[in-house]
Amino acid sequence: MRNGAILAIFTGLFLLTACNNPFSTRTPEEPPESGAVFLPPTSPEKVLHNLQEAVGAKSIQDYLDVFSDDFTFAPDPGDSLSHEQYFRTPWNKDRESEYALNFFQQAQLDSTYSFDLTTYAPSLYQPGEQMYTYHYLMSYGRPGELAEVYGRAYLYFRENEEGRWNIYLWVDSRARKSSPTWGVLKTQYL
């Protein structure tokens, strides 16, 4: 009997020392270096970060999450005329979703792919809204078939009642005559 009690005590002590304290905090793990890191959309800057991460990661849903439900894309006036069949009706989030699905599926096959934003200072548009102007450059395709889009975008951000920011308007503008814009890219993947 005595050996059984001693064995039970040692077993109990072993189990207590082998278990983690359920009330202690754990050391957080570092995110993987190659993975995209998405931030809560609590500011326009975080939404811009998420836009860059989503495009870089070729993530359709994360890309669409940066846009509001009433999102509108306004192409460069020249693109609107030269691609009238695509821009005759307003470009909304449903059309953005269709474009993103097609583009990111193709981009998964491309061996060359990069996306870069050069952001300018934001300006207050009206209370609860911000407007950012930036240049974008995207290169994509296979070696020897590399395509590039370059332009200027005016992004309008709005905060909703939950404190989440989204892009509700993207006004595209040509920055170089020789480079197609994001609007032209959209027409190629519908």
N, C-alpha and C positions, 0 to 999 in steps of 0.2 A: 504494500500500500504506500509505504514511504517513498519508494522509487517512482511510483506513478505520480505522486504529488510533486516530487522534484522535477520529473520529466514535464509535467504540465506547466510548472513555473518557468522552466527554461524555454519551453515552446512559446509561452505567452510573451516572455521577454524578447525572444527572437522575432516574433511577429511584430511586436511594437517597434523594434529598432529597424526592421526591414520596411515598414510602411512609411509613406510620406505623410507629413502633417496636412490634414485636409484644409486647414485654415491658413497655411503659408501660401505666399504668392509665388508664382513660377517666374523664371527668367524668360522674358519675351524672345522669340526667335527672330532673327534677322530675315527680312524678305529676300527671296532669291534675287541675285544680281541681274539675271536675264529676263525676269518676269516683269510685266507691267504692274505699276502700283497706281491704283485709282483712289482719289481722295473724296471725302464727302463734299458735295457741291455747295458749300456754304459761302462761296465768294466767286466772282467772275474769274479770278486768277486760278482757282481750283478747277473750274469748268474748263478753262483753257488748257490747264495741265492734263485733264482727263481727255480732252480732244486730241492732244498730241499723243498721249499714251495709247488711246484707242486706235488711231490711224497707224501708229508704229507697230502695234500688236495685231493689226488687222482684225480687230474685234468688232463685229457688226453691232451687237447689242450695246456694248459700252459706248460706241460711236453714237448710236441713236439716243442714248440716255442724256447726252449733253444738250439735246434740243427739246424745246417745249412742245406740247401737243399742238399748238397753233403756229408752229414754225413755218417761216416763209423764206425761200431763197430768191433773191433778185439778181439776175445775171447782169453782166456788163451790157450796156445798151447795144454795142456792136454784136455781141453774141446773141442777144435777144432777136436781132434782125436776121443774122446769118443762120440761126438755128430756130427759126420761128416755130416750126412744127413741135419742138420740145417745150418752148416757153410761152406758147399761146395761152395756155391756162396757167394759173398760179402754181408755183412749185411748193408743195406742202410736205408735211412729214411722211405721208404715205409714199410720195414719189421719191423722197430722200431715202426711205427704207428700201424701195425697189432698186435704186441706184447702188446703195451701200452693199446690199446682198450680192449683186452682180460684180461690183468692183472688187470687194474683198475676197470673193471666191476666186476671181482671176488672179488677184494679188498673191494668194497662197501659192500659186504656181510660178510666180515671177521670182527669179533668182536675185535680181537687183531691185531694191526697194528702199527709199528713204523719204523722210518728211521733216521739214524744218520750218519753224515759225520765227519771224523776227517781229517782236511785239513793240508797239509804240505805247506811250502813256495813255491810260484810260481817260475818258472825260465823262463827267456827270451828264447824263441825258435828261433825266428827270428823277424825282425822288424814287428810290427803289429800283433804278435802272442805271446801267452803265453802257458805254460804247467804247470798243477797242478797235484800233486800226492796226493791221499788221500785214507784212508781206509773207507769202507762203511760197515754198518751193517743194515740189514732190517729183521724185524720179522713180520710175518703175519700169519693169519689163525684163526681157532676157538680154544677155549680152549681144550687142549688134542690133538690137531692136529697142533700145532704151528710149523711153518717152519722158517728157518733162512738162509740168505745168507750173506757171509762175504768175503771180498776180497780187493784188491788194484786196483785202477783205475788211469790211466794216461790220463788226459783230456787235449786235445789240443784245444785252443781257437783262433779264428781269428776275426779281426775287418773288417767289410765290409765298402764300400765307404760311407755309411750313418752314420758311427760311432757306429753301433750296433755290439755287440760281440755275437758269437755263439760257440757252441762246434762242431767241424768238425771231430774230431777223438776221440774215446774212446777205449783205449787199456786196456783190463781187465787182471788181474793177480791173481792167487790163493795166499792167504795169510796164510791159514791153510789147511792142508790136509783133515781135518775132515768136513770142511764146504763147501757147494756148492757156486759157484760164481754167479755174476749177469748174466753171460753167460748161466749158467745152468738154472737159473730162466727164461730167455728168451725162452729156448727150451720147457719149460713146459706150455707156454701160446701161442703157435702157432697153 
